[in-house]
Amino acid sequence: MPLRIDVITIFPDYFAPLQLSLMGKAQQSGLVTIAIHDLREFTSDRHRSVDDTPYGGGAGMVMTPEPWGQAIDAVVTDQSTLIVPTPAGKLFSQPVAAELAHSTHLIFACGRYEGIDQRVVEYYRPRIDVRELSIGDYVLAGGDVATLAMIEASVRLVPGVLGNPESLVEESHQLPGVEYPSYTKPPTWRGLDVPEVLLSGHHDQIARWRAEQSTIRTTHNRPDLLPGS
Ligand SMILES: N#Cc1ccccc1Cn1ccc2ccc(-c3cc(N)[nH]n3)cc21
């Protein structure tokens, strides 16, 4: 059963990259189907408006609920998971990507302006799995880039999408800490040599060196990922 993804957005062109490279191949292989929907197709006024002023005052505009209700109703089933990117959401992570990769149907609601009327989340929460997700502690201009990131991180974990699932084992955020540095030809580049141990053929020594490098890198770049932190 392929993973079905429906993306609802006012900027469908943001998702053209999903036709390229690994994401494109995943769709051609039938492992994943991705459909992009223009939210404005679900408006009913002449101006195809999707936003209005916020109740309670404040800067900016808020996306009105009805176009979202019409758009989500057009694709939702009782197997759907509705994902709403927002700076206020739970943090998206590799374990969350793995969960999404094993879902049946994902609906991404890509907000803009100051976000989507909260009643959209409130309406669907009793009916289906709804997840408000952030991709990090910074504010984007909308949910589209966050959705691209979450789709790419999740789809690459769908069984069969990656040619060599081996490469999933040692990558960062699968194992505790971050991954070791990588090198390839030439053996010397602008006076810089590849670490000798990697050319030695001694696989135990190479494994030990890589484990040490992972710890050094994690300590320096991501001490929060060190065991016991
Ligand atoms: N909301 C909001 C908001 C609030 C204040 C100022 C600007 C925005 C823009 N915005 C509108 C929709 C939307 C969706 C997701 C993100 C988002 C996710 C992460 N991890 N960062 N930013 C931002 C989004």
PDBQT file of the ligand as one rigid body, heavy atoms in Angstrom, charges set to zero:
ROOT
HETATM    1  N1  LIG A 301       2.382  30.462  12.088  1.00  0.00    +0.000 NA
HETATM    2  C1  LIG A 301       2.978  31.429  12.017  1.00  0.00    +0.000 C 
HETATM    3  C2  LIG A 301       3.699  32.636  11.994  1.00  0.00    +0.000 A 
HETATM    4  C3  LIG A 301       3.696  33.353  13.177  1.00  0.00    +0.000 A 
HETATM    5  C4  LIG A 301       4.359  34.540  13.206  1.00  0.00    +0.000 A 
HETATM    6  C5  LIG A 301       5.002  35.020  12.088  1.00  0.00    +0.000 A 
HETATM    7  C6  LIG A 301       5.016  34.285  10.918  1.00  0.00    +0.000 A 
HETATM    8  C7  LIG A 301       4.377  33.088  10.860  1.00  0.00    +0.000 A 
HETATM    9  C8  LIG A 301       4.499  32.421   9.529  1.00  0.00    +0.000 C 
HETATM   10  N2  LIG A 301       3.825  31.157   9.332  1.00  0.00    +0.000 N 
HETATM   11  C9  LIG A 301       2.582  31.040   8.822  1.00  0.00    +0.000 A 
HETATM   12  C10 LIG A 301       2.274  29.696   8.721  1.00  0.00    +0.000 A 
HETATM   13  C11 LIG A 301       3.408  28.965   9.163  1.00  0.00    +0.000 A 
HETATM   14  C12 LIG A 301       3.682  27.618   9.286  1.00  0.00    +0.000 A 
HETATM   15  C13 LIG A 301       4.899  27.203   9.809  1.00  0.00    +0.000 A 
HETATM   16  C14 LIG A 301       5.842  28.142  10.212  1.00  0.00    +0.000 A 
HETATM   17  C15 LIG A 301       7.100  27.700  10.826  1.00  0.00    +0.000 A 
HETATM   18  C16 LIG A 301       7.421  26.442  11.264  1.00  0.00    +0.000 A 
HETATM   19  C17 LIG A 301       8.689  26.540  11.838  1.00  0.00    +0.000 A 
HETATM   20  N3  LIG A 301       9.423  25.527  12.404  1.00  0.00    +0.000 N 
HETATM   21  N4  LIG A 301       9.090  27.792  11.711  1.00  0.00    +0.000 N 
HETATM   22  N5  LIG A 301       8.108  28.526  11.105  1.00  0.00    +0.000 NA
HETATM   23  C18 LIG A 301       5.579  29.507  10.064  1.00  0.00    +0.000 A 
HETATM   24  C19 LIG A 301       4.370  29.911   9.550  1.00  0.00    +0.000 A 
ENDROOT
TORSDOF 0
